[in-house]
Amino acid sequence: MPPYDAKSTLIQFIDATAARQPAPGGGSVTALVGALGAAIGEMVLNYSIGKKGLEAHQETLKTAISEMHRARQLMLELIVEDQVAYQALSAAKKLPRESPQWEAEYPLALEAALNAPQLIAITAAAILDRCDRLVDQVNHFLLSDLAVCAELAMAAVRCGIYNVRVNQAELSDPAQIKRIDKAVAKTLSHSTQVIQSVIPRIWARNRQGK
């Protein structure tokens, strides 16, 4: 089954997600949410570049729009990567356990299945960090859209980590488990602090009306 990618229509992707089939699943859906978060962030920036009163922030805004665009493109790639990783892991699980082929393919497939959602979470955390730095620099008429960007990014952080943890159950090396636990806990803790800060600041500025 070929993976659903950026060339698929939104309806095709949603129908495929709803169908009784394993992919696209939670990881790909999470990457799509992250891509949408980055996209709405880009829209906020597009309405802020050249805006009267924001002249002092133009260079920062141009850098930010490049970052949001790269994050969006990466999330679209991860929609596919997550499906490919899932399919490879499923195929590896069907091999005779401890066979030479299993020993060659299963560890690599599991690593890919862990890496894709972890990268989704890390990329989403970067989107959220950028939102936090933009609160006082963007067009105030787009502040609600910046809030959407932040909330979607936070959702992608959480859900990316959920998909790491479900695949993490396949690991047997305690040191590797501990290393992944530490990494995702750090990402989640940091992003939770950011979202708890950024949303009140967005609405505080929105109330100011400027």
N, C-alpha and C positions, 0 to 999 in steps of 0.2 A: 504494500500500500504506500503510494508516494506521500510525502509529507505535505500538509497544507501550508502555503507560504504567502508572501505578499502579493503574488499573482492571483491567488484565490479571492473570490468575492467575499465580502463580509457575511453574506447569507450562507454561502457554501461552508465557511469556517464555522459559523454558529450551528448550522444543521449537522455538520460532522461532529462537533462537540457534543451535541444532544443525542447523537445516534448511539446504538449499542456497539460501540467499538472503543478500543483503549486510547486511541490517539486521533485528533489532538485531545490532550487531557489537561490536568490542572497546571502543569508547567507552562504549556503553550498559552493557555488562557491568561496566566499570570504575566507572561511576556507581552501579550496583547494589551493588557491593562497598563503595563509600564510604558508601552509605546504610545498609547493614548494620553497618558499623563505627560510624557515628553512633548507630544504634539500640541496639547492645549497650552503647555508652557511656552512653546515656540510662538503660538498665536499671541499670547500676552506680550512677548518680546517684540513681535512684528508691529504691534500697535503702540509700542513704547519707543521704538527707534524713530527719531525725527520728531518726537512729540515735544511741543513747546513746554518749557519748564523742566525738561529732563536733559538739557544740554550737557550738564556736568557728568552724566552717566552714560553717554553714548558709547564710549569705548568698552566699558564694562558690559553693556547690553549686547554689543556685537560679539564679544567673546562668549557671553552666555548663550546667545542663539546658536552659535556653532556647537557648543557643548550639548545643548538640548537636541540639536539635529543629530549629532553623533550618537547620543543615547537612544534616540528613536530608531535609528538605523540598526544599532546593535540589538535592541529589543526585537525588531523584526527578524533579524538573523537567528535570535534565540528561540523564536517560535518554531523554526524549523529544527534547530539543533536539539531542542528538547525532545521532539518527536523522533528524530533519528536515534538519539541516545536511548530512548525508551524501547524502540524496536530492536536495537542491538542487544540491550540487556535481556529482553524477552527471549530473543533467539538464543543467547548464551545460556540462559536458564534451562533450555530444553536439551542442551548437550549432556552426555553422560558425565556425571559429577566426577571430578578428579582425573578425567581423561586428559591427554595432552592438549586436545583442542579446547576443552573447557579451561584448562590452566592458562592457555594462551589468550583466550578471548574474554572470559568472564571478568577478570580484574580490570581490564581496559574498558569494558562496557560499563561496569559499575562506576568507575572513575568518571566517565563521561556523564553518566546519569546523576552523579553528585555535582559535577562542575557546572552543568547548565543552569540548574535552579540557583546555585550559589552565586553565579555571575548575574543572574536576573536580580537577585536581592541586592547585590553590591551596586549594580547600575542604578537600580531604583533609589538606593540610599544616596547616590551622588546627585540624582535629580532633586531629591528632597533637600539636600544640602544647598543646592543652587537656589531653590525657592526661598530658603531661609535668608540668603544673602540679597535677594531681590526685592524684598517687601517694600523698602523705602525708595526703590529706584525705578519702578514700573508705573505705567499709566494707571491712575487710581480707579478709572472706570472698568478696569479688567481685574480688579483684586479678587472678585469671586471666582474668576477663572484660575487665578494663581492658587486659590484655596483648593480648587478641584485638582489641579496639578499635584499639589502637595499630598492630598488625601489619596489619590490614585497611586502615587509613588509609595506612600506608606503601606497601602494594601499590597502592592507588589513586593515590598520588603517582607512583610509577614508571610504572604503566600509562597514566595520563593523559598523561604526558610522551612515552611511546612513540607515542601517537596524535597528539600535536602534531607529532612529528618525521616521521611518515609523510606527513602533509599538508604539512609544511614543504617537502618535496621539490618541491612545485608552485610554490614562490615563485621569482621571478627577480630581485627587488630585494636586492642584497647587504646593504644597510643594514637592511632588515626582517629578513632571515635572522639577521644578527648580533644584532639586538635581541631576537628570540625566543630564540636560543641563550643569550644572557646571562640572560634571565628564567628559563628552565626550569632552567638550570644552578644558579642561585641557589636556586630552590625545592628541587631535588634535593639539593644540598649541605647545606642547612639541615636538611631532613627526615632525611637520613642521619645527621647528628650527633645529632638528637633521638632517633631510634629506638635508636641505639647507647647512648644514655644512659638512656632511660626503661625499657627492658626489664630491665637489671640492677638498677635501683632498685626495680622492682616485685617482683622475686624476693627481693631483700634484705629488703624489708619483709615479704614473705610468710613468710620464714624466721623473722622475729621473732615472728610469730603475733599481731600487734596492729596 
